[in-house]
């Protein structure tokens, strides 16, 4: 790996000298390789992937900027992204993890609600990005149901069909996309700025006890979609949810719609990681269809 090239890009982006001492590989990512670049008195966090995936890092860079611009949540500062001879890369501020507690969980709930208050007149975003390594479409739309049907569930179902997942999955999916308006009776979501991939592995606490979120898949959509994902793969604390609810209470229909929103992520995991998620996706669809 040509760390010298990346070190020069860091120097150019920051305007400060950076002498690399060591590149420490870090664990935890399924999509990218991650490293801590340690200098004499400064460290940076670096993600690597194939050179042809540079647009994935470019959209993540812009997503981090979008969230940071709200001055609500703490976001690792994005410094530079680009390509070397063999890789694409993204360089971020490096921070040491601390331990979460009641105060940090409450602060995260409040700050997320404040970020969700950041609105646009449309659903989507100014560019497509990725969810994991899967393309995520964000063409602006005035209608949330159309957006979710076509650019979220419908797109993932097409990807699944191309990988040979047919039969019940596609039959259920077609019925659900056709009839899902029933879940939005008396509920009209506004376009809120979403993290887009907010599971427990994409949030942490720094040494000062401040919550930090990272690895976004940003767009403007129903805030319930972000809250739903926080309940997937382990969930967040009671203090987090209680504080969010106090700041901006959720509609009573959320308890049903969250399955519709999390179906998108389970379908994406099916497409990324294989058939182990097929039964879960079909079960979620059957549960939703039983409510129609």
N, C-alpha and C positions, 0 to 999 in steps of 0.2 A: 504494500500500500504506500502511495506517495504522500506521506504526511508532510513533507517539505512544501509541496504545492498548497495543501490545505492551510498550513501555517502561514504561508505568504498571503493567502486570501483573508485569513483572520487579521493579519497586520493591516492589510489594505482597508478592511471594513471598520476596524476599531481605531486606526491611526496610532496604534501602540505596538511596540516591539513585542514579539512573542518567540521565545526560544524553547522549543519542545524538548522536554526531558524524557517523557515516557508516554506511550499510548496504552492505557489500561482497558482491556475488553470488559464490557458490562453485560450482565445477564438480564433476561426479562422480556425481550421482544420476540414476537413470532414472525414479523415481516421484515424488519431491518436489523443490521448489525449495529451495535452501539459501543462507543468508546468514551473514556475520559481522557482528554489530551491535557497532560500535566506539564506546565511550564515551571520556571523558577519561582514565580510568585502568583501565578494565575492558572486556572483550569477552565476548560470548555467541554461541553457535551456535544458529541458528534454522532450523527446517524449516517450510515452508509447503505447503499443499495446498488443495483445495476445502473450503468450509465444511462440506459434508456428510460429510467424512472425518475428523471430529474423533475418532470412536471409535478409529480407527487410531492416532492419536497418544496417546490415553488408554491403550490397551493397551501401546504401546511404553513409555510413562512407567512403568507398573507393572512391565513386564519389566525395565527398567533397575534399578528399585528391588529387584526380586527377586534379580537377580544381585549387585548391590552389597551386599545383606544377607548374602551368604555370606562376605564379606571375603576373597575369593580373588583374582579378577581386578580390575584397575582398570577402572572404568566411568565414563564422563562423567556427572556428577551431573545428573539431570533437575530442572529448577527449576519450570516451569509449562507447562501446555498449555491450549488452549481455542479459542475462536472470536472473530474480529472480524466486521465487517459482511460481508466477502467471502471470508474465508479461515479455515481451521483452522491452528493453529500449535503447535509444540513448541519450548521453549527449553531448551538444555543448556549445561553448562559448556563453555567454549571452551579448546582447548589447541593448541599448535603441534606439528606433526609433527617427529620426529627420524628417525634412520636405524637400522634394525634391524641386529643383529649376533648372533654366536653366543650371547652371554649373554642377550640379550633373547628370542631364539627358544627357548632352553632354559627360561627363566622362564615363557614363555607355555605351553609344553607342560606344565610342572609345575602351573601355576595352573589350567589348564583341567581337568586330572585331579582336582585338589582340588575344583573347582566341581562336577564330575560326581559327586563323593562325596555331594553334598547330595541326599538322597532323600526321597520321599514314598511313602505306601502305595498310590498309584494312578498310572496313566498319564493324561496330559492336564494341565489347568491349571484355575484357578478361573474363567477366562473365555476366550472365543474371542479371537483376535487376527488378524493378517494376516501373510502371507508375500509380500513385495512389497506389492502392493495387493490381493491375493487373500485372501478370507476363509479363515482357518485354524481349523478346528473343534478344540476341546479338551475336549469333554465327558469327565469322568472315567470311566475304565474299569479293571477289574481284569485285563483280558486284553490283552496287547500285540498279538497277532496280529489280534484283532478291531479294536482301535484303529487299527492301521496299514492294515488292509484297508478299513475303512469311512470313517475320518476323514482319511486321507491319500490312498492310491491311488484308492480308490473315488470319493471326492469330486472329485478332479482329473479322473478319467475321465468323470464326469458333466458337468463343465464343458466338457470337450473335445467330448463328444457334442453338447452344446447349441450349440457353435460349428461343427458340421459335420464334426468329425474322427471318422470311423467306420471301417468295414471292418477292416483288420488291427489297428489300434490297439485297438479295442474287443474284438475276438476274442481277441487276445493278453492284454489286460487282464483279461478275464473268466477265462481259464484260469489266469493268474498269481494272481489273488486267491483262486481256488478251491483252488489247490495249494501255496501258498507256505509252508505249515507245514513242508514238507520242509527248508527252509533253517534251521529252528530245532530240529532234532534235537540233543538233548544240550546245548541252550543256552537258558537262561531269563534274559532281561535284567531288570534291576531298574530302577525308575523313577528316573532321574537328572535333575537340573536341566540342561537343554540351552539353549544360545544359540538354536539353531533355524535360523539362517541364516548359518553361520560359514564364509563363503568369504573369500578373501584381501582383498577390498575392504572387509570389515567388521572388520578388525584393523589396528592401526598401532602406532607407538612414539612416546612423547612425547620432549621435549628431554632429559629425564633418563635416557632409555634404558629406560623402563618400558613394557611392552606394554599396550595399551588395546584393548578390544573395544566395539563399538557396533552400532546397528541390529538389535536382537534380534527374534526371533520365538519367545519363550520357551514352553516347556512341559516336562513331565516325561516322559522316554521313554528308549529305549535309547541309551546314550552313543555307540554305534557310528554312530548317525545324524549326530551332530555331527562325528565324525572323518571319516565318508564325505564330508561336504560340504567339509571342508578340502582334499580331493583333487580337487574339481571346480573348473573355471575357473582352473587354474594351480597350486594347491596351496601348501603351506607347506614349510619347509626340513626337511632331514634331522635337524637338531638338535632341532627341535620334536617330530618323531615319536619320535626316540630317547628324549627325556626323558619324553614322555608314557608310552611303553611301560615305561620304568624305574619310573615312579611307579605305573602301574596297567596291567599287560599286557593286551592284547586277546586275545580268543578266536581260535583258529585259523580259525574259519569266517567271520571278518570279511571276508576277501578276496573272498568271494562275496556276502555280504549287503550290502556297500557299494554294489553296483550296484542292489540293490533299494531302498536308501535314497535314492540319488541319482536314481533314476527319478522320485521325487516332485518333485524340483526341476526336472528337465527337462520333466515334464508341466506344471508351473506356468509355466515359461518359454514353453512352447507356447501356453498359454492367455493369457499376458500379451503376448507379442511375436510370435506368429504361426507359420506353417507351417515356418519354417526349422528348427524343433526336432522336427518330426514324424519324420523318418527316424532321428534319434538315439534318440528314445523307442522306436520300433519295434525298432531294433537292440538296445537294452538289454533289451527284453522277450524278444526271440528268444534272446539270450544266456542269460537266466535260465531260460527254458523248456527250453533244451537241457540244463540241469542236473537237470531233474526226471525 
